[in-house]
Every structure is written in C-alpha cells, then in structure tokens.
Amino acid sequence: MSGAIVAIGGGGFLMEDTRGLQERYLLTLLRAREGRRRVLYLGTASGDSERAQLRFMKLFTELGCEPSTLPFFPYEMKRDYGRAVRDADLVYVGGGNTVAMVAVWREFGFDAALHAAWQDGTVLAGISAGANCWFEQYITDSIPGGGTRAGLGWVPGTFCPHLDSEPWRQALLAQAQAPAYGAQEGVMVCFDDGRFVEAVTSRDGQTAMLKTDGPPAPLPTRALGP
C-alpha cells in the first residue's frame, strides 16, 4: 500500500522554524513499526547543501528519529541508493532547482527507486522543489522568468509552493491544469494514493488553494498547534 505524499509550500526547519510542527505532523503519517523511525533527506535540488543537511539531522534527531542523508554531489558509487529509500519510513526532499533535481534523478534511475519505495509504504514529503516534483505539472522559478514544467506525475494536476510570496505565482495557478493546488508559506497539502486528504498549516491564517473549474478558492486548512 502506497505511503502518503505531502507537498509543503514553505516553512519548517529549512526556513528556520525549529518548533517542529510540520515535522511532527509528517511523523504521524508513518507506518507503524518497532524502534526509531528512519527518515532520509534528499538535498539534490540545492546541490546537497551541507547547511540544510545539518539542520535536518539536528531537528529529526531531537524528534527521536534515526536520520540520514543521501547526497548525489558527490555520488557515492558503493552505496545502494534504492535500498536507502526502501529502508526509510519518511523521505524528505529539500528545496532548490526542481528541473535540475528531476533530471539528475532520472539520469540515475532514482525516480524508479523512489516510486517503488512509495508504493511499498514510504511517506514522501518535501518543500518547494521537494513538493513540486511529485505532480503532473508544477509552477517554478527554476527556469528564467518562471513557468510550468512536467513533474514525476504521481499526483494528478498542478502544484505551486510559496503562493503568497510572489504575485506571478498566483497568476500562473489561475491558468494551470486542474486540479491545481497552491500552498502559502507554512502550508502542507497531504495526498493518499494521489487523492487530496487535507491541508494543514504551521502559520496562523495561512491556507491552501484549489483550482477546479473556476478561479482558485481556499481549501479548509487545519492549524497545527500550539
């Protein structure tokens, strides 16, 4: 049975929010197992930034997890990348350049390894580029001028992170292939088997947006507290 996919519009440990609200929510979605929960960080989109990896390791260690990272820069030739994602309860994908990240994954056949792990129950989550990649289409600033590009296609429709940070994103969401989801800063949108489950937020007053037949409209968005 496939795991959940959670698309994060912004916030959390990578944006200096160390309260752990988003990260604790992700841990509630994990399959039941004995021992410490295994969480894996993919920083491909940022060229495997060491600062981001350290933030990940620190927070998820504090949450009682068994965290590890899986860098592509440099690529570890003797490491079994497919096994690493299959063994993880949660794979967290960081932000950066979505277009470049997906290209690297496909070149190494890593997209297939991620898909197999997800189908086996691993929860997939990520912020910005790490949210975009799971959808059929995504709205991105990873190309000059911004635009819409094709993602991995595991969640139907279009996704846009950082919806309230840059006005051009809202205009592209209004034109996007439906269903089209937008997430403001602090908002997380959860899917199960490609179907929308709920939206939650770690910042008061923030919401997810959904476009179907008409213009984008707010989705009910539950606050994570306190």
PEBEL-V558072 format. One record per residue. OMEGA is omega in whole degrees, -180 to 180 (none if undefined). Layout:
BEGIN
OMEGA
OMEGA
END
This chain:
BEGIN
-175
177
176
169
-178
180
-173
-178
-180
178
179
-171
-180
177
170
171
-175
179
178
-178
180
-174
175
177
179
-178
177
-177
-173
177
-180
176
178
177
-178
-180
-176
-179
-173
-179
175
-179
-175
-173
179
-177
180
177
180
180
179
179
180
177
178
-177
-178
-174
-176
171
178
179
175
-179
173
-174
174
-180
-179
-176
171
-178
2
177
-178
-171
-177
-178
178
-176
177
179
-179
-180
177
-178
-176
171
180
171
180
-177
-178
-177
-179
-177
-177
-177
-179
-180
-179
179
178
-180
-178
180
-179
-177
-176
177
178
178
177
-179
180
179
178
179
-180
174
178
176
178
-180
177
-178
175
177
179
173
-178
-162
-173
-170
174
179
175
178
-167
168
-180
176
-178
178
-178
-179
-179
-180
180
176
-178
173
-177
173
-178
173
-171
177
175
174
174
-169
-177
-176
-176
-175
-178
180
-179
179
179
177
-180
-179
-168
175
180
-4
-179
-177
173
-180
175
179
-180
-174
177
-180
-174
179
175
-178
178
-178
179
178
-179
171
179
180
175
179
-178
174
-179
-176
166
179
178
172
173
-180
-177
178
178
-180
-179
171
172
-174
-176
179
173
-175
2
none
END
